[in-house]
Structure formats: C-alpha cells, structure tokens
Amino acid sequence: MKAMRLLRFGGPEELLLEELETPAPGEGEVLIQVHAAGLNYAELLQRAGRVPGAPNPPFTPGYEAAGIISAVGSGVSRLQKGTRVVAMLPAQGAFAELAVAPAPLVTPIPDDLPFEKAVALLSQAPAALAGLRVAARLREGETVFIPAAAGGVGSFMVQLAKQLGAGRVIAGASSEEKRALARRLGADVTVDSTRADWPERVRDATEGRGADVVFERDGGEAFARSLRALAPRGRMVVFGADSMFSTSVSSEQFTQLLFQNQSLVGFALPALPPEVQGETLRDVFALVASGKLEVVVGQTFALRELADAHRALAQRKTSGKVVILPNAPARAAT
C-alpha cells in the first residue's frame, strides 16, 4: 500500500510517499480502506517537532480517517467488513491507503454522508460544540467572538453559537472571502483579524462593552488583543496548539481579570471525559443529519500532495476542513 511518511522532524519537504506492506488488524482492531483523512493545524507543529509525545520518525502521520472496513481483528463483534466508518487513530497512520484503528474509536456513518464530510465532523465539530457548551458555557443572548471563523473549528462554531442562543456572533477572519463565508454561516458582524485594532471593532459592535465570550487560539500578541475585546464578567476560552507557545499574562492583564471579574478558561477536547466526547460527537452527527449543521470542506488534496496541504494550511489559504483523498489523482504540474 502507499503511505505518506514523515522521515524526520522539519518542514513539509520531509513528507514522502512510500510503498509499505499491507497492515493486519490485531485483537480489538479493524483495518480501514481510507477514502478521506483529515488534516489539522496541530499536525503542522507535530511535523516540525514542536509537540511533545509525537512518535519518533519515520512514521505515517494522520489521526482522522473515514472509509470502509476491509478486515476485522479478533474480539471485534459490533463492526463488520464493508461498513462505512469514521475513526480516530491515536497511533496515527491515516495518511495511507489502509489504516488500522482501535474498534472502540470507530463509528459507523450513514450511506448518504460523504467520506470527506464525515472526517470533518470527527474532531473539529465536537471541539466547536464542546468549546461553546462545556468551556464557554454560552448563555442565551450573549455575544461571542470567534477567531478563524472560516476555518475547520470556526465554521462550525459560528453555526452552533447561533443555535445555542447567542445574541450576537462576531467573526474574525483574514480575508473578505472568508468573512463572507462566516456571514453566510450566520455571523452577525465580521472583523478583519489581520488588523491590530480588531478588538476595538469588537467593542464598536457591542456599544463599547466587549464580547461576553472570546475564543483565543493563536497565543502571543493575540492573547493580549483578545483580552482587550472581552467584556466585564466575560470568559476567554484559550484553545488550539499555538496558544501553548509565546503566551504570558502581565500584571496589568491579571489586574484586569481580577477587577473586571473575568474568567480565563483552558479547553482541549481530548482532555474531556470519553463519555462527554462521545455524546458531543453523536450530537453533531444528529445536527448534520437533520440539516441544521453545514459541513464546510475547504480544500482536498491527493495523498502525494500532503506537503502542499501543510503549506496551504500554514499560509492560512484554506477555509473549512482540509481533507486528504488517498484515491484521488494528484494535480498536474504547472
């Protein structure tokens, strides 16, 4: 089988297509013929060697896969060969024609749900819903600011915030095209997040008060700007891989948190109890099935184009979910 391998930590050029032996599922596992695999921003940091706990290269990356079960290991009874599924792969391996997944992390999907949309629902839609419902504890009528609102998590969060009763959704995005997408998905106001004064635009949209909930995902200077956009008694929810780096709280910012009764909340979906994660995933599947949640697949790439997908995501050139299609032909060279 063909698989993309990370040969060593570094840039996208360290990703190389190789021919490997076909894997076999062990006890409690299934083998999936991968039709779509999801790429997340955190995987760019892993490729660069910036995420603790990553496997030692060379290895086949990729945490999210959607496809058809082609073999079932011993001890697996609820899943059968030929079933359409999505799966989380804690040991990675999704960027390949075939991948092994633990049976408890494999979920059947409806026949009418395309694989590329199913894989987009696996982690980013639950992250959006749990971020709003569990971390932010969004209340009816509140104003929420969502950064990267046209991205994988943000495009879901804009829609879900309205459904959870947000009074006003303010969306940040880096281009007019992305801001237009956020408005189409339900944002009431959009701001240019590349401008240093975007917190003032959030305050303009809230009569000077600021947003009740501000999501922050970039760390560094973005943390300070997000705090400027936060209303008294508001909650700032910090999430995303970049928020772990180059972020500090000054004494002035801490004083603001104290005297404006503001809360700083950390959020990571994988750290929530498994039953909460499972319930959240079921909820987003139900919302999609009922037509209440749109899945935005921004760009798709062939398997051998994984390095190009990394570059596009790093340069913020994508909207919605970035999906790798192992069976798709590569684009012709220009």
Secondary structure, 3 states (H helix, E strand, C coil): CEEEEECCCCCHHHEEEEECCCCCCCCCEEEEEEEEEEECCHHHHHHCCCCCCCCCCCECCCCEEEEEEEEECCCCCCCCCCCEEEEECCCCCCCECEEEEEHHHEEECCCCCCHHHHHHHCCHHHHHHHHHHHHCCCCCCCEEEECCCCEHHHHHHHHHHHHCCCCEEEEEECCHHHHHHHHHHCCCEEEECCCCCHHHHHHHCCCCCCEEEEEECCCCHHHHHHHHCEEEEEEEEECCHHHHCCCCCCHHHHHHHHHCCCEEEECCHHHCCHHHHHHHHHHHHHHHHCCCCCCCEEEEEEHHHHHHHHHHHHCCCCCEEEEEECCCCCCCCC
